[in-house]
Amino acid sequence: MPLRVCVLGGTGFVGHALVKRLAAEGHSVTVLSRNIALHPERLLPPGVMVRETNVYDPDGLQIQFTGMDAVINLVGILNERGDNGRGFRRAHVELTQFVVSACRQAGVRRLLQMSSLNAGRGRSHYLKSRGDAEAVVKASGLHWTIFEPSVIYGIGDGLFTRFGQLLRLAPLIPLARADAKFAPVFIGDVVEAFRRALVGPRSVGEVYELYGPDVFTLAEIVRMAARQLGLRRWILPLPDALGRLQALAFDHVPGKPFSSDNFRSLLTDSVGGIDGLHRLGIEPTRVAKILPDILGHADDKQARYARFRARHG
Ligand SMILES: NC(=O)c1ccc[n+]([C@@H]2O[C@H](COP(=O)([O-])OP(=O)(O)OC[C@H]3O[C@@H](n4cnc5c(N)ncnc54)[C@H](OP(=O)(O)O)[C@@H]3O)[C@@H](O)[C@H]2O)c1
């Protein structure tokens, strides 16, 4: 049965793939965005309605949620201004409180909440606020489902695509927490997990860890990306003392490509315990199958161009 679904954070990497899939299945999808103009590259597929909304206004949220069958909260940030946890609390915990109360007021029972593997563990503000947001959802009295992914990969991701860009520019990559482990999960599998949970009543009250079958260290991920691009690069693992200094320096770079809080998150390996994809009947996708789609083959045009640019600036 087609559902009316409202998505927060639907203009991002995950959101774009998810709303496309839900719309293709015939669901009526409304995306709430703080600023549509900021996302020209992420034009949403036909059939998806976008409404510019202050998502931190509970009354506005209630109006948008009225008449919906389900709300999906994908909002998340990797970095905040400063390093005191306030930005993470606002985007993860307070926003979730507003979403929960607007759901109740608008009579929406179903809430799908994006979280993160290791939510509530470790020492980073990011993971702590994720855990606190989960506690809000679990105490909501709504029909909730929580998703905890490791790092998500796919075309345009923040992992292989981002390192690919860096590798094209720099012959040497000094890497903090190079031994940190990840079990990357394919965006297609994440989307499928949300889709199945949305339509399957058995997922109510469940937390699904989403992770892939391959476990890599950060250094292995960067080396894999370099190999795929056919680039020879020197990956320099930094001891933690230097990694902390690197993070401190990046804290002051606009856009924070890396931060002290990221460093603290990386102290906890992002590998799973109970396989949520299998629990949902999804066979996880291997990285090797998708990597050429993300970075191209070492001998194809895109990778040759990357090598040309790397050589000639
Ligand atoms: N990508 C991954 O590897 C990964 C791994 C684990 C968990 N996750 C979680 O999955 C969710 C989606 O990830 P993503 O990669 O799609 O992120 P993304 O591309 O950064 O998109 C997140 C969306 O959230 C909204 N947003 C950003 N900052 C916000 C703020 N301060 N307050 C309110 N809304 C804000 C933005 O929408 P508008 O600008 O349109 O409002 C943005 O499009 C996030 O919660 C993320 O933490 C992602």
The ligand as a MOL file (V3000), in Angstrom:
LIG
                    3D

  0  0  0     0  0            999 V3000
M  V30 BEGIN CTAB
M  V30 COUNTS 48 52 0 0 0
M  V30 BEGIN ATOM
M  V30 1 N 27.1950 8.7620 4.9060 0
M  V30 2 C 27.6580 7.9040 5.8280 0
M  V30 3 O 28.6940 7.2470 5.6570 0
M  V30 4 C 26.9000 7.7220 7.1160 0
M  V30 5 C 27.3160 6.7320 8.0230 0
M  V30 6 C 26.6040 6.5670 9.2180 0
M  V30 7 C 25.4930 7.3690 9.4900 0
M  V30 8 N 25.1280 8.3090 8.5740 0 CHG=1
M  V30 9 C 23.9760 9.1580 8.8790 0
M  V30 10 O 23.0320 9.0840 7.8280 0
M  V30 11 C 22.3680 10.3380 7.6840 0
M  V30 12 C 22.4610 10.8150 6.2570 0
M  V30 13 O 23.8280 10.8790 5.9220 0
M  V30 14 P 24.2990 11.6000 4.5780 0
M  V30 15 O 25.6180 11.0640 4.2550 0
M  V30 16 O 23.1930 11.5280 3.5970 0 CHG=-1
M  V30 17 O 24.4650 13.0980 5.1060 0
M  V30 18 P 24.4270 14.4300 4.2320 0
M  V30 19 O 24.6790 14.1430 2.7980 0
M  V30 20 O 25.2940 15.3970 4.9410 0
M  V30 21 O 22.9000 14.9100 4.3730 0
M  V30 22 C 22.3350 15.2220 5.6120 0
M  V30 23 C 21.1610 16.1510 5.3980 0
M  V30 24 O 20.7700 16.6370 6.7060 0
M  V30 25 C 20.4410 18.0230 6.6360 0
M  V30 26 N 21.2680 18.7350 7.6210 0
M  V30 27 C 22.6150 18.8930 7.6100 0
M  V30 28 N 23.0230 19.5880 8.6790 0
M  V30 29 C 21.9020 19.8670 9.3850 0
M  V30 30 C 21.6630 20.5750 10.5790 0
M  V30 31 N 22.6440 21.1370 11.2920 0
M  V30 32 N 20.3860 20.6710 11.0130 0
M  V30 33 C 19.3620 20.1460 10.3160 0
M  V30 34 N 19.5290 19.4760 9.1620 0
M  V30 35 C 20.7760 19.3390 8.7150 0
M  V30 36 C 20.7570 18.5260 5.2370 0
M  V30 37 O 19.5150 18.7840 4.5980 0
M  V30 38 P 19.0100 20.2930 4.2740 0
M  V30 39 O 20.2570 21.1360 4.0780 0
M  V30 40 O 18.2360 20.1260 3.0000 0
M  V30 41 O 18.1810 20.7200 5.4200 0
M  V30 42 C 21.4950 17.3780 4.5680 0
M  V30 43 O 21.0970 17.1860 3.2390 0
M  V30 44 C 23.0330 11.2810 8.6850 0
M  V30 45 O 22.2870 11.2570 9.8670 0
M  V30 46 C 24.3730 10.6270 8.9110 0
M  V30 47 O 24.9740 10.9770 10.1340 0
M  V30 48 C 25.7840 8.5060 7.3960 0
M  V30 END ATOM
M  V30 BEGIN BOND
M  V30 1 1 1 2
M  V30 2 2 2 3
M  V30 3 1 2 4
M  V30 4 1 4 5
M  V30 5 2 4 48
M  V30 6 2 5 6
M  V30 7 1 6 7
M  V30 8 2 7 8
M  V30 9 1 8 9
M  V30 10 1 8 48
M  V30 11 1 9 10
M  V30 12 1 9 46
M  V30 13 1 10 11
M  V30 14 1 11 12
M  V30 15 1 11 44
M  V30 16 1 12 13
M  V30 17 1 13 14
M  V30 18 2 14 15
M  V30 19 1 14 16
M  V30 20 1 14 17
M  V30 21 1 17 18
M  V30 22 2 18 19
M  V30 23 1 18 20
M  V30 24 1 18 21
M  V30 25 1 21 22
M  V30 26 1 22 23
M  V30 27 1 23 24
M  V30 28 1 23 42
M  V30 29 1 24 25
M  V30 30 1 25 26
M  V30 31 1 25 36
M  V30 32 1 26 27
M  V30 33 1 26 35
M  V30 34 2 27 28
M  V30 35 1 28 29
M  V30 36 1 29 30
M  V30 37 2 29 35
M  V30 38 1 30 31
M  V30 39 2 30 32
M  V30 40 1 32 33
M  V30 41 2 33 34
M  V30 42 1 34 35
M  V30 43 1 36 37
M  V30 44 1 36 42
M  V30 45 1 37 38
M  V30 46 2 38 39
M  V30 47 1 38 40
M  V30 48 1 38 41
M  V30 49 1 42 43
M  V30 50 1 44 45
M  V30 51 1 44 46
M  V30 52 1 46 47
M  V30 END BOND
M  V30 END CTAB
M  END
